[in-house]
Amino acid sequence: MKKLVERIIRFRTWILNLLLTLAIVAPDILNSPEMLALVPAEYQRWVLAAAFLINIWMRPRPAVLPSDPEAKGDRQ
């Protein structure tokens, strides 16, 4: 259970970004005629999923937890 909580904390930005993107943007993108015209129907869901993944991968690395060695550093 502790590992699951640590994963959620580390990837909280990814999780929140994905959920908000799906909730706000997905309905507009899926119904936009521009998207439907550019991408063949059988690939539309794959293109949309790839766009979300690229957006998530833009974060350079997972968040640092207080227990990580790099977070301890040289505190005085």
C-alpha positions, 0 to 999 in steps of 0.5 A, spaced: 500 500 500 505 504 501 508 503 494 501 505 491 501 511 495 508 513 493 507 512 486 500 516 486 504 522 490 510 522 484 506 522 478 500 526 481 502 531 476 501 526 470 494 523 473 491 530 474 493 533 467 490 526 464 484 527 468 483 534 467 485 534 459 480 528 458 474 532 462 475 538 459 478 537 452 476 531 449 469 532 448 471 538 444 476 535 440 472 528 439 467 532 436 471 537 432 470 537 424 477 539 423 480 533 427 475 528 423 477 531 417 485 530 418 485 523 421 481 517 418 476 515 423 479 508 424 486 512 427 482 518 431 482 514 438 489 512 437 492 519 435 488 522 441 491 517 446 498 519 443 497 526 444 495 525 451 501 521 452 506 526 449 503 531 453 504 527 460 511 525 457 513 533 457 514 533 464 521 531 465 521 526 471 517 524 477 516 528 483 521 528 489 519 525 495 522 528 502 525 521 503 529 521 497 536 522 497 536 528 493 531 532 497 535 531 503 541 535 500 545 539 504 540 542 509 543 546 515 
